[in-house]
Amino acid sequence: MVERIPPSPETDPLGDVLRAAADPTRRAILTYLAQHGPARVTEIAAQFAQSLNAISRHIMALEKAGLVRRRTVWRTHMIEIDLAPLAKMDQWFAGLRSIWALRLEALSTALTQEFSDDPDRDRRTEPDAGSASSRPARPRL
């Protein structure tokens, strides 16, 4: 039996980012900060129909994931977005995209080769002279 051990949160920064970005309110906060720049916690909270306490907890989750930074000037807490973790996430997705691109290219090559090697292909796709339809017949798969 194989025992699977989940990675610890300390060693999984990408997992932290994905968990934090999974919440729609947190994504909306990130979007707001990306569009408007650094903002006070109260300014951010004013954009949502949630309590200041709830928005503060969302911001703390984003801070823990490294997606935002807090700057304190006297009693004012300014929150600003940090795009570095998003760049790491994009690199991870780029790796997945390249794997799928290779798989789709291999599928395309296999299908092209199969249809070009099929001797019955011309007979199936040419319309019958006696048929009313000018559409080619569907190839058999």
TORKOL-4160 file (C-alpha; in steps of 0.2 Angstrom, whole numbers, padded with zeros to 4 digits, m for minus):
141
<pt num="1" X="0000" Y="0000" Z="0000"/>
<pt num="2" X="0006" Y="0017" Z="m0004"/>
<pt num="3" X="0005" Y="0030" Z="0009"/>
<pt num="4" X="0003" Y="0048" Z="0002"/>
<pt num="5" X="0010" Y="0062" Z="0013"/>
<pt num="6" X="0003" Y="0079" Z="0009"/>
<pt num="7" X="0016" Y="0093" Z="0008"/>
<pt num="8" X="0017" Y="0104" Z="0023"/>
<pt num="9" X="0011" Y="0122" Z="0021"/>
<pt num="10" X="0029" Y="0128" Z="0024"/>
<pt num="11" X="0035" Y="0119" Z="0008"/>
<pt num="12" X="0020" Y="0123" Z="m0003"/>
<pt num="13" X="0020" Y="0141" Z="m0008"/>
<pt num="14" X="0011" Y="0138" Z="m0024"/>
<pt num="15" X="m0003" Y="0128" Z="m0014"/>
<pt num="16" X="m0005" Y="0143" Z="m0003"/>
<pt num="17" X="m0007" Y="0155" Z="m0017"/>
<pt num="18" X="m0020" Y="0143" Z="m0026"/>
<pt num="19" X="m0029" Y="0141" Z="m0009"/>
<pt num="20" X="m0030" Y="0160" Z="m0006"/>
<pt num="21" X="m0035" Y="0164" Z="m0024"/>
<pt num="22" X="m0049" Y="0150" Z="m0024"/>
<pt num="23" X="m0060" Y="0162" Z="m0014"/>
<pt num="24" X="m0070" Y="0174" Z="m0026"/>
<pt num="25" X="m0069" Y="0188" Z="m0013"/>
<pt num="26" X="m0050" Y="0187" Z="m0012"/>
<pt num="27" X="m0049" Y="0187" Z="m0031"/>
<pt num="28" X="m0060" Y="0203" Z="m0031"/>
<pt num="29" X="m0049" Y="0211" Z="m0018"/>
<pt num="30" X="m0033" Y="0207" Z="m0029"/>
<pt num="31" X="m0042" Y="0214" Z="m0044"/>
<pt num="32" X="m0047" Y="0230" Z="m0035"/>
<pt num="33" X="m0029" Y="0232" Z="m0029"/>
<pt num="34" X="m0022" Y="0228" Z="m0047"/>
<pt num="35" X="m0034" Y="0241" Z="m0054"/>
<pt num="36" X="m0033" Y="0255" Z="m0041"/>
<pt num="37" X="m0016" Y="0252" Z="m0033"/>
<pt num="38" X="m0012" Y="0252" Z="m0014"/>
<pt num="39" X="m0027" Y="0256" Z="m0003"/>
<pt num="40" X="m0032" Y="0257" Z="0015"/>
<pt num="41" X="m0041" Y="0242" Z="0022"/>
<pt num="42" X="m0057" Y="0252" Z="0025"/>
<pt num="43" X="m0057" Y="0258" Z="0006"/>
<pt num="44" X="m0056" Y="0239" Z="0001"/>
<pt num="45" X="m0070" Y="0234" Z="0013"/>
<pt num="46" X="m0081" Y="0248" Z="0007"/>
<pt num="47" X="m0081" Y="0239" Z="m0010"/>
<pt num="48" X="m0089" Y="0224" Z="m0003"/>
<pt num="49" X="m0105" Y="0219" Z="0006"/>
<pt num="50" X="m0096" Y="0211" Z="0020"/>
<pt num="51" X="m0090" Y="0217" Z="0037"/>
<pt num="52" X="m0073" Y="0225" Z="0040"/>
<pt num="53" X="m0068" Y="0211" Z="0050"/>
<pt num="54" X="m0072" Y="0198" Z="0036"/>
<pt num="55" X="m0062" Y="0208" Z="0024"/>
<pt num="56" X="m0048" Y="0210" Z="0036"/>
<pt num="57" X="m0048" Y="0191" Z="0037"/>
<pt num="58" X="m0047" Y="0189" Z="0018"/>
<pt num="59" X="m0033" Y="0201" Z="0017"/>
<pt num="60" X="m0024" Y="0191" Z="0031"/>
<pt num="61" X="m0026" Y="0175" Z="0020"/>
<pt num="62" X="m0019" Y="0185" Z="0005"/>
<pt num="63" X="m0004" Y="0191" Z="0016"/>
<pt num="64" X="0000" Y="0173" Z="0022"/>
<pt num="65" X="0000" Y="0168" Z="0004"/>
<pt num="66" X="0012" Y="0182" Z="m0001"/>
<pt num="67" X="m0001" Y="0190" Z="m0013"/>
<pt num="68" X="m0002" Y="0206" Z="m0004"/>
<pt num="69" X="0009" Y="0217" Z="0007"/>
<pt num="70" X="0004" Y="0228" Z="0022"/>
<pt num="71" X="0012" Y="0244" Z="0025"/>
<pt num="72" X="0008" Y="0253" Z="0041"/>
<pt num="73" X="0010" Y="0272" Z="0042"/>
<pt num="74" X="0004" Y="0278" Z="0059"/>
<pt num="75" X="m0013" Y="0270" Z="0061"/>
<pt num="76" X="m0016" Y="0268" Z="0043"/>
<pt num="77" X="m0014" Y="0251" Z="0035"/>
<pt num="78" X="m0010" Y="0251" Z="0017"/>
<pt num="79" X="m0012" Y="0235" Z="0007"/>
<pt num="80" X="m0003" Y="0233" Z="m0010"/>
<pt num="81" X="m0003" Y="0218" Z="m0022"/>
<pt num="82" X="0013" Y="0208" Z="m0024"/>
<pt num="83" X="0013" Y="0200" Z="m0042"/>
<pt num="84" X="0028" Y="0189" Z="m0039"/>
<pt num="85" X="0018" Y="0174" Z="m0032"/>
<pt num="86" X="0006" Y="0176" Z="m0047"/>
<pt num="87" X="0021" Y="0175" Z="m0059"/>
<pt num="88" X="0026" Y="0158" Z="m0051"/>
<pt num="89" X="0008" Y="0152" Z="m0053"/>
<pt num="90" X="0009" Y="0157" Z="m0071"/>
<pt num="91" X="0025" Y="0148" Z="m0074"/>
<pt num="92" X="0017" Y="0132" Z="m0067"/>
<pt num="93" X="0002" Y="0134" Z="m0078"/>
<pt num="94" X="0014" Y="0137" Z="m0093"/>
<pt num="95" X="0022" Y="0120" Z="m0089"/>
<pt num="96" X="0005" Y="0112" Z="m0090"/>
<pt num="97" X="0001" Y="0121" Z="m0106"/>
<pt num="98" X="0017" Y="0115" Z="m0114"/>
<pt num="99" X="0012" Y="0097" Z="m0110"/>
<pt num="100" X="m0005" Y="0099" Z="m0117"/>
<pt num="101" X="0002" Y="0107" Z="m0132"/>
<pt num="102" X="0013" Y="0092" Z="m0135"/>
<pt num="103" X="m0001" Y="0080" Z="m0133"/>
<pt num="104" X="m0013" Y="0089" Z="m0144"/>
<pt num="105" X="0001" Y="0090" Z="m0158"/>
<pt num="106" X="0004" Y="0072" Z="m0156"/>
<pt num="107" X="m0015" Y="0068" Z="m0158"/>
<pt num="108" X="m0016" Y="0080" Z="m0173"/>
<pt num="109" X="m0001" Y="0071" Z="m0181"/>
<pt num="110" X="m0009" Y="0054" Z="m0178"/>
<pt num="111" X="m0025" Y="0059" Z="m0185"/>
<pt num="112" X="m0017" Y="0066" Z="m0200"/>
<pt num="113" X="m0007" Y="0051" Z="m0203"/>
<pt num="114" X="m0022" Y="0039" Z="m0201"/>
<pt num="115" X="m0033" Y="0049" Z="m0213"/>
<pt num="116" X="m0018" Y="0050" Z="m0226"/>
<pt num="117" X="m0015" Y="0031" Z="m0225"/>
<pt num="118" X="m0033" Y="0026" Z="m0227"/>
<pt num="119" X="m0036" Y="0020" Z="m0244"/>
<pt num="120" X="m0055" Y="0020" Z="m0243"/>
<pt num="121" X="m0054" Y="0039" Z="m0238"/>
<pt num="122" X="m0057" Y="0045" Z="m0256"/>
<pt num="123" X="m0072" Y="0034" Z="m0259"/>
<pt num="124" X="m0080" Y="0039" Z="m0242"/>
<pt num="125" X="m0078" Y="0058" Z="m0245"/>
<pt num="126" X="m0083" Y="0059" Z="m0263"/>
<pt num="127" X="m0101" Y="0062" Z="m0266"/>
<pt num="128" X="m0112" Y="0049" Z="m0275"/>
<pt num="129" X="m0116" Y="0054" Z="m0292"/>
<pt num="130" X="m0134" Y="0048" Z="m0290"/>
<pt num="131" X="m0137" Y="0056" Z="m0272"/>
<pt num="132" X="m0146" Y="0072" Z="m0270"/>
<pt num="133" X="m0133" Y="0078" Z="m0257"/>
<pt num="134" X="m0117" Y="0087" Z="m0262"/>
<pt num="135" X="m0110" Y="0085" Z="m0245"/>
<pt num="136" X="m0096" Y="0072" Z="m0243"/>
<pt num="137" X="m0100" Y="0057" Z="m0232"/>
<pt num="138" X="m0094" Y="0056" Z="m0215"/>
<pt num="139" X="m0078" Y="0047" Z="m0212"/>
<pt num="140" X="m0079" Y="0031" Z="m0202"/>
<pt num="141" X="m0070" Y="0033" Z="m0185"/>
